[in-house]
Amino acid sequence: MTIEFHRELDARGLNCPLPILKTKKALADMSSGQVLRVTATDTGSVRDFQAFAKQTGNDLLSQCKNDDQEFVFFMKRK
């Protein structure tokens, strides 16, 4: 499955809460309906992104682990 995205954020090497804080800032600079692709290495980011989506109303379209063992998230701005 390929998801079209408008902006990309590299949060690799960052630990909680930095991936979420950087995601929040990036989404704030985007228009409603646009999609942000985030790549992270923090294992806690999986539950953090789920909670962030629930709390903010932004849609977590997809989350997966790529071949490099990195977590990839697609967030849609509300």
C-alpha positions as CSV (number, residue, x, y, z in Angstrom):
1,M,0.0,0.0,0.0
2,T,1.4,3.4,-1.0
3,I,0.1,6.5,0.8
4,E,0.6,9.9,-0.8
5,F,2.1,12.4,1.6
6,H,2.8,16.2,1.5
7,R,5.6,16.5,4.0
8,E,8.1,14.2,5.6
9,L,9.6,14.3,9.1
10,D,12.8,12.4,10.1
11,A,12.6,11.7,13.9
12,R,15.1,8.9,13.8
13,G,17.4,8.8,16.9
14,L,15.0,11.0,18.9
15,N,13.5,9.7,22.1
16,C,10.1,10.5,23.7
17,P,8.7,13.1,23.7
18,L,10.6,14.6,20.8
19,P,9.1,12.6,17.9
20,I,5.6,13.7,19.0
21,L,6.6,17.3,19.7
22,K,8.2,17.6,16.2
23,T,5.1,16.0,14.7
24,K,2.8,18.4,16.5
25,K,4.8,21.4,15.2
26,A,4.9,20.0,11.6
27,L,1.2,19.3,11.5
28,A,0.5,22.9,12.8
29,D,2.3,24.2,9.7
30,M,0.2,22.1,7.3
31,S,-3.3,22.5,5.9
32,S,-6.3,20.4,6.9
33,G,-6.3,17.1,5.0
34,Q,-2.6,17.1,4.3
35,V,-0.6,14.0,5.2
36,L,2.7,13.9,7.1
37,R,5.1,10.9,6.9
38,V,7.1,10.4,10.1
39,T,10.1,8.0,10.5
40,A,11.1,7.2,14.1
41,T,13.3,4.7,15.9
42,D,11.9,5.1,19.4
43,T,10.0,1.9,20.3
44,G,7.7,3.9,22.5
45,S,6.6,5.9,19.5
46,V,4.0,3.3,18.4
47,R,1.8,3.9,21.5
48,D,2.7,7.6,21.6
49,F,1.4,8.2,18.0
50,Q,-1.8,6.2,18.8
51,A,-2.4,8.3,21.9
52,F,-1.5,11.5,20.0
53,A,-4.0,10.8,17.3
54,K,-6.8,10.1,19.8
55,Q,-6.1,13.2,21.8
56,T,-5.7,15.6,18.9
57,G,-8.2,14.3,16.4
58,N,-5.6,14.0,13.7
59,D,-5.9,10.7,11.8
60,L,-3.2,8.0,12.1
61,L,-3.7,6.6,8.7
62,S,-0.9,3.9,8.9
63,Q,1.9,2.7,11.1
64,C,4.4,0.0,10.2
65,K,8.0,-1.1,10.7
66,N,10.2,-0.9,7.7
67,D,13.0,-3.2,6.6
68,D,15.5,-1.0,8.6
69,Q,13.5,-1.7,11.8
70,E,12.3,1.9,11.8
71,F,8.7,2.9,12.6
72,V,6.9,4.8,9.8
73,F,3.7,6.7,10.6
74,F,1.3,8.6,8.3
75,M,-0.7,11.3,10.0
76,K,-3.5,13.2,8.4
77,R,-4.0,16.8,9.6
78,K,-7.6,17.3,10.9
